[in-house]
Amino acid sequence: IFLVYSQCVTWFDRMDHSKAYHFNNYASAVLDVLPPNAILLVNYDQQWTSVRYKQQCEGFRTDVTSINLSMMTYQWFATKRSLYPHITFPGAFHTYPGSAYLQTHRAFTLLQFLNSNTHKHPVFLGGKYSYNDPALDTNYDSIPVGLVTQFLPYSASPNGTEYAAINERSWRTVLQHLPALPDVKQFPEETWEWTIGRDFKDRVI
């Protein structure tokens, strides 16, 4: 009995997850900075699963269309396009610039996807690109907005004053939902919760 008691005392604080709403708060912080009817391309596992749970199970910000960018690179994605009738897919699946699939019109680059949709919906990215595309930076500005990035044609890119207002507003929303990061003593580097702090700090830096 003493051994069981001592183990409980030793490990209770670290193993107590009764108030571990970190991913719930994180998903809210990601979604709530987005304008109505935005498209969110997610290329980050923890962000994808938490955002989809928040939308599908809790009905939060269901106006936002979230798509897994890495899954969009598989050929079978062609069978999933019908799930997004309001989005224009300029090919069957996403691939890299110079791919042979582009010549057969079976695939599309991220640049082509943005050209087909940014005039209808604001498009954001959570995580990083699946493929580098130099033409993307030539045609679109990447604007940090809270924990995500918005793609804007340079003609629509905000000036310094406008961006300062966007930045202040988006981070106020993020901090309302995510007032504290997971405690690294309870959630060290080998835990999923630790990645929330890493993503947060990457965005701040």
Phi, psi and chi 1 to 4 in degrees:
 res  aa     phi    psi   chi1   chi2   chi3   chi4
   1 ILE       -  -42.3  -66.4  176.5      -      -
   2 PHE   -61.3  -40.0  174.1   76.2      -      -
   3 LEU   -63.9  -42.1  -70.9  175.3      -      -
   4 VAL   -63.7  -44.5  172.6      -      -      -
   5 TYR   -61.5  -43.3  173.6   77.9      -      -
   6 SER   -65.6  -36.4   64.0      -      -      -
   7 GLN   -66.2  -40.8  -71.1  -66.0  -55.5      -
   8 CYS   -62.0  -46.1  -70.0      -      -      -
   9 VAL   -63.7  -40.9  171.2      -      -      -
  10 THR   -67.7  -42.4  -59.0      -      -      -
  11 TRP  -108.9   -1.9  -63.3  105.4      -      -
  12 PHE   -59.8  -47.0  179.8   80.2      -      -
  13 ASP   -59.9  -38.8  -72.4  -17.9      -      -
  14 ARG   -75.8  -33.3 -178.0  166.7  178.7  175.9
  15 MET   -92.1   -7.8  -57.6  -51.8  -64.4      -
  16 ASP   -77.4  107.8  178.3   18.7      -      -
  17 HIS  -110.0   21.9  -71.4 -161.1      -      -
  18 SER   -64.1  -22.7   61.5      -      -      -
  19 LYS  -119.2   26.0  -62.8 -179.4 -179.6  179.0
  20 ALA   -87.4   80.5      -      -      -      -
  21 TYR  -103.3   27.0  -65.1  103.3      -      -
  22 HIS   -62.6  -45.4  -56.6  -63.0      -      -
  23 PHE   -73.3  -30.8  -84.1  109.7      -      -
  24 ASN   -62.2  -46.6  178.8   75.5      -      -
  25 ASN   -67.0  -38.9  -62.1  -18.7      -      -
  26 TYR   -62.4  -46.9  174.3   66.9      -      -
  27 ALA   -61.9  -40.2      -      -      -      -
  28 SER   -62.2  -41.0  -62.4      -      -      -
  29 ALA   -65.6  -37.0      -      -      -      -
  30 VAL   -67.3  -48.5  168.6      -      -      -
  31 LEU   -75.8  -36.5  -72.3  166.3      -      -
  32 ASP   -77.4   -7.5 -141.7   17.8      -      -
  33 VAL   -86.1  -10.6  -58.9      -      -      -
  34 LEU   -80.6  142.0  -56.0  178.1      -      -
  35 PRO   -71.0  165.3   25.7  -33.2      -      -
  36 PRO   -56.5  140.8  -24.8   34.6      -      -
  37 ASN    61.9   30.2  -56.7  -49.7      -      -
  38 ALA   -76.3  160.2      -      -      -      -
  39 ILE  -104.9  128.2  -63.5  172.0      -      -
  40 LEU  -115.8  110.8  175.0   61.7      -      -
  41 LEU   -88.9  121.3  -56.4  174.8      -      -
  42 VAL  -112.8  128.0 -177.9      -      -      -
  43 ASN  -129.5   47.3 -151.6   20.2      -      -
  44 TYR  -154.2  114.8  176.0   42.1      -      -
  45 ASP   -54.7  -50.1  -74.9  -13.2      -      -
  46 GLN   -64.8  -36.7  -75.8   72.9   34.8      -
  47 GLN   -68.2  -40.5 -171.0  175.4  103.4      -
  48 TRP   -62.2  -51.8  170.1 -111.2      -      -
  49 THR   -66.6  -38.6   52.0      -      -      -
  50 SER   -71.0  -39.7   57.6      -      -      -
  51 VAL   -65.4  -43.8  161.1      -      -      -
  52 ARG   -66.4  -38.5  -67.5  -58.1  -69.5  155.0
  53 TYR   -61.8  -45.8  176.9   86.6      -      -
  54 LYS   -61.1  -38.2 -168.2   71.4  177.3  176.3
  55 GLN   -76.9  -51.1  -70.0 -176.5  -56.8      -
  56 GLN   -77.3  -36.8  -65.9  -61.0  -50.7      -
  57 CYS   -94.1  -30.0  -62.2      -      -      -
  58 GLU  -111.9   -4.4  -61.6 -169.1    8.4      -
  59 GLY    67.1   28.0      -      -      -      -
  60 PHE   -92.0  126.0 -175.5   77.5      -      -
  61 ARG    49.5   52.3  -70.0  -56.7  -52.1  -88.3
  62 THR   -74.3   -7.4   54.9      -      -      -
  63 ASP   -70.1  -21.6   61.8  -68.0      -      -
  64 VAL   -81.1  131.0  173.0      -      -      -
  65 THR   -94.6  112.7  -59.3      -      -      -
  66 SER  -102.0  132.4   53.1      -      -      -
  67 ILE  -131.0  135.4  -55.2  176.3      -      -
  68 ASN   -78.8  112.3 -169.9  -55.7      -      -
  69 LEU   -64.5  -39.5 -174.0   60.4      -      -
  70 SER   -67.2  -36.9   61.0      -      -      -
  71 MET   -66.6  -26.9  -69.9 -176.2 -176.8      -
  72 MET   -69.4  -11.4 -155.6  158.4   63.7      -
  73 THR   -85.9   -7.9   64.6      -      -      -
  74 TYR   -88.3  145.8  -69.1   96.0      -      -
  75 GLN   -62.7  -30.0  -66.1 -171.6   34.9      -
  76 TRP   -67.9  -11.4   52.7 -105.4      -      -
  77 PHE   -60.7  -22.6 -174.8   79.5      -      -
  78 ALA   -56.1  -30.9      -      -      -      -
  79 THR   -79.0   -9.7   64.9      -      -      -
  80 LYS  -100.9   -7.7  -56.3  -60.4 -180.0 -178.6
  81 ARG   -61.8  -29.2  -67.7  175.7  -60.7  171.7
  82 SER   -66.7  -14.8   60.5      -      -      -
  83 LEU   -72.1  -13.8  -62.2  173.6      -      -
  84 TYR  -126.4   67.8  -48.3   98.5      -      -
  85 PRO   -63.9  -20.3   24.0  -34.7      -      -
  86 HIS   -88.0   -3.9   55.0  -63.2      -      -
  87 ILE  -107.3  139.6  -65.5  177.7      -      -
  88 THR   -96.2  117.2  -59.8      -      -      -
  89 PHE  -101.9  113.8  -66.5   99.6      -      -
  90 PRO   -79.2   24.9   28.2  -33.1      -      -
  91 GLY   175.8 -172.7      -      -      -      -
  92 ALA   -81.7  -35.5      -      -      -      -
  93 PHE  -158.0  166.7   58.1   95.2      -      -
  94 HIS   -86.7  135.9  173.7   36.7      -      -
  95 THR  -144.5 -175.8 -168.3      -      -      -
  96 TYR   -92.1  156.3   57.5   90.5      -      -
  97 PRO   -59.8  135.5  -22.8   33.2      -      -
  98 GLY    90.6   -3.8      -      -      -      -
  99 SER   -64.7  142.3  167.4      -      -      -
 100 ALA   -62.5  -26.2      -      -      -      -
 101 TYR   -65.7  -23.9  -73.0  119.7      -      -
 102 LEU   -65.3  -35.9  -64.9  173.0      -      -
 103 GLN   -67.6  -26.4  -56.4  -56.4  -41.4      -
 104 THR   -94.0    3.4   62.2      -      -      -
 105 HIS    63.9   22.4  -56.2  -73.5      -      -
 106 ARG   -92.1  -11.9  -66.5 -168.7   57.9 -135.1
 107 ALA  -139.4  172.7      -      -      -      -
 108 PHE  -147.9  153.3   56.6   89.8      -      -
 109 THR   -89.7  168.3   64.2      -      -      -
 110 LEU   -63.1  -37.3 -177.6   55.5      -      -
 111 LEU   -58.9  -43.6  175.3   61.2      -      -
 112 GLN   -65.6  -37.3  -68.8  172.5  -36.9      -
 113 PHE   -63.1  -45.0  179.2   85.5      -      -
 114 LEU   -64.3  -42.0  -64.4  177.8      -      -
 115 ASN   -60.7  -29.2  -71.4  -18.2      -      -
 116 SER   -86.4  -13.3  -60.8      -      -      -
 117 ASN  -130.9  -23.9  -69.4  -79.6      -      -
 118 THR   -65.3  -21.3   53.1      -      -      -
 119 HIS   -77.4  -12.7   63.6  -73.7      -      -
 120 LYS  -108.2  -36.3  -60.1 -176.2  -62.6 -178.0
 121 HIS  -139.4  141.0  -57.3  -80.7      -      -
 122 PRO   -65.2  134.6  -13.4   26.3      -      -
 123 VAL  -116.9  131.5 -178.3      -      -      -
 124 PHE  -126.6  159.4  -65.4   77.6      -      -
 125 LEU  -127.1  131.0  172.6   67.8      -      -
 126 GLY  -109.4  122.5      -      -      -      -
 127 GLY    98.1 -149.8      -      -      -      -
 128 LYS  -121.3  167.6  -60.9 -179.9  179.7 -179.6
 129 TYR   -61.4  149.6  -57.5  137.0      -      -
 130 SER   -75.1  -36.6  -69.1      -      -      -
 131 TYR  -137.0  142.2  -53.0  110.9      -      -
 132 ASN   -71.8  139.3  -70.7  -33.8      -      -
 133 ASP  -142.7   97.6 -174.4   -9.4      -      -
 134 PRO   -55.9  -31.8  -24.7   34.5      -      -
 135 ALA   -67.5  -22.8      -      -      -      -
 136 LEU   -64.2  -46.7 -166.4   62.0      -      -
 137 ASP   -69.0  -22.7  -67.9  -26.6      -      -
 138 THR   -73.7  -30.7  -58.2      -      -      -
 139 ASN  -106.5  -23.8  -69.9  -88.9      -      -
 140 TYR  -131.0  142.3  -74.9   88.0      -      -
 141 ASP   -90.0  139.9 -158.8   -1.4      -      -
 142 SER  -104.0  109.4  -60.7      -      -      -
 143 ILE  -104.7  115.0  -53.0  -64.3      -      -
 144 PRO   -63.9  128.7  -20.8   33.7      -      -
 145 VAL  -133.2   96.5 -179.7      -      -      -
 146 GLY    62.9 -124.3      -      -      -      -
 147 LEU   -94.5    9.1  -61.1  174.1      -      -
 148 VAL  -131.6  179.2  -65.0      -      -      -
 149 THR  -128.0  134.7  -60.7      -      -      -
 150 GLN  -101.3  139.5 -177.1  174.4   12.6      -
 151 PHE   -93.9  123.4  -64.0  107.6      -      -
 152 LEU  -132.0  135.4  -75.5  173.5      -      -
 153 PRO   -58.0  145.9  -19.4   30.7      -      -
 154 TYR   -57.4  -28.9  -78.5  104.2      -      -
 155 SER   -67.1  -21.7   59.2      -      -      -
 156 ALA  -107.2    5.2      -      -      -      -
 157 SER   -67.6  136.1 -173.9      -      -      -
 158 PRO   -71.4  151.3   27.5  -35.0      -      -
 159 ASN   -78.6 -179.9   60.9   37.2      -      -
 160 GLY   -60.0  -42.4      -      -      -      -
 161 THR   -66.1  -43.0  -58.5      -      -      -
 162 GLU   -65.6  -41.1  -68.4  168.1  -22.7      -
 163 TYR   -67.8  -36.1  177.7   67.0      -      -
 164 ALA   -59.3  -39.5      -      -      -      -
 165 ALA   -68.2  -41.6      -      -      -      -
 166 ILE   -62.1  -45.7  -67.2  170.3      -      -
 167 ASN   -63.2  -45.3 -169.5   52.8      -      -
 168 GLU   -63.4  -43.2 -168.8  -82.6  -27.0      -
 169 ARG   -67.1  -43.0 -175.7  169.5   58.6 -109.9
 170 SER   -67.9  -40.6   63.2      -      -      -
 171 TRP   -73.4  -28.2  -82.9  103.7      -      -
 172 ARG   -63.1  -41.2 -172.8 -170.7  -41.2  124.5
 173 THR   -66.6  -43.9  -59.5      -      -      -
 174 VAL   -57.4  -47.0  167.8      -      -      -
 175 LEU   -72.9  -23.0  -66.2  175.1      -      -
 176 GLN   -65.7  -39.4  -75.1  174.4  -10.8      -
 177 HIS   -86.8  -28.5  -69.7  -68.8      -      -
 178 LEU  -128.0   69.0 -164.6   62.6      -      -
 179 PRO   -70.4  -20.1   26.6  -34.8      -      -
 180 ALA  -146.3  145.8      -      -      -      -
 181 LEU   -87.4  158.5  -62.2  176.3      -      -
 182 PRO   -56.8  137.3  -26.1   35.5      -      -
 183 ASP   -66.3  120.4 -175.6  -12.0      -      -
 184 VAL   -67.4  -18.5  -65.4      -      -      -
 185 LYS   -71.5  -37.7  -67.8 -178.8  179.8  179.4
 186 GLN   -86.0  -31.4 -175.5  176.4   14.2      -
 187 PHE  -125.0   79.5  -58.6  104.3      -      -
 188 PRO   -72.8 -175.5   25.6  -33.2      -      -
 189 GLU   -59.2  -26.2 -171.2  171.2   -9.1      -
 190 GLU   -82.1    1.1   62.5  -92.2   19.4      -
 191 THR   -99.8  156.7   65.2      -      -      -
 192 TRP   -65.8  -37.7  -64.8  122.2      -      -
 193 GLU   -60.1  -32.5  -73.7   82.4   -0.8      -
 194 TRP   -58.0  -32.4  179.4   87.5      -      -
 195 THR   -66.3  -22.4   64.3      -      -      -
 196 ILE   -63.1  -46.2  -65.0  174.2      -      -
 197 GLY   -63.1  -38.5      -      -      -      -
 198 ARG   -63.4  -45.7 -178.3 -171.9   62.5 -173.7
 199 ASP   -63.8  -42.4 -171.3   36.6      -      -
 200 PHE   -59.8  -48.1 -176.1   94.8      -      -
 201 LYS   -68.5  -35.6  -67.9  170.3 -175.6  175.2
 202 ASP   -60.7  -37.7  -75.0  -12.2      -      -
 203 ARG   -73.8  -35.8  -66.4  -70.6  172.5  173.2
 204 VAL   -70.2  -41.9  170.8      -      -      -
 205 ILE   -71.3      -  -64.4  172.8      -      -
